[in-house]
């Protein structure tokens, strides 16, 4: 998925938020594969998701936070 504001393929914080918020299954699969291969990216996903912790309807962000924590990639 091309991030709507950027012209590169890096997983910046904004790009991660965009994939989580607006991405389709294929985009999520790409992010999942990247997280599995790079623990620093897992930290970035948590940084994106943590501000949504108190938002009841931010289910996609809650899912990703739980997924990354469940993978044991971060402390």
C-alpha positions in Angstrom: 0.0 0.0 0.0 1.4 3.4 -0.9 1.0 5.7 2.0 -1.2 8.5 0.9 1.2 11.3 1.9 4.6 9.7 1.2 6.3 8.6 -2.0 8.5 5.8 -0.5 7.9 2.4 0.9 9.4 2.8 4.3 7.4 1.9 7.4 7.4 5.4 9.0 5.1 6.0 11.9 2.6 7.8 9.6 2.7 5.0 7.1 2.2 2.3 9.8 -0.8 4.3 11.1 -2.2 4.5 7.6 -1.8 0.8 7.0 -3.5 -0.1 10.2 -6.3 2.5 9.8 -7.0 2.1 6.0 -5.2 -0.9 4.8 -6.7 -4.1 3.4 -5.7 -7.7 4.2 -2.8 -7.7 1.8 -1.4 -4.5 3.4 -1.7 -6.1 6.9 0.1 -9.2 5.6 3.0 -7.0 4.4 3.2 -5.2 7.7 3.0 -8.6 9.6 5.9 -10.0 7.6 7.9 -6.8 8.2 7.3 -7.0 11.9 8.3 -10.6 12.1 11.6 -9.7 10.4 12.5 -6.5 12.3 11.9 -6.0 16.0 12.5 -2.3 15.6 9.4 -2.2 13.5 7.4 -3.9 16.2 8.4 -1.0 18.5 7.1 1.4 15.9 3.8 -0.4 15.7 3.4 -0.1 19.5 4.3 3.6 19.4 1.5 4.1 16.8 -1.1 2.0 18.7 -0.6 3.1 22.3 -2.3 6.5 21.9 -5.4 4.7 20.9 -5.5 2.5 24.1 -8.4 4.5 25.6 -10.4 4.7 22.4 -13.1 2.0 22.5 -13.7 1.8 18.8 -10.0 1.8 17.7 -10.3 -2.0 17.2 -7.7 -2.2 14.4 -5.1 -0.5 16.6 -6.0 -2.6 19.6 -5.6 -5.7 17.5 -2.1 -4.7 16.3 -1.0 -3.7 19.8 -2.1 -7.1 21.1 -0.5 -8.9 18.1 2.9 -7.3 18.6 2.9 -7.8 22.3 1.8 -11.5 21.8 4.7 -12.1 19.5 7.1 -11.3 22.4 9.0 -8.9 20.2 9.0 -6.1 22.7 9.2 -5.7 26.4 
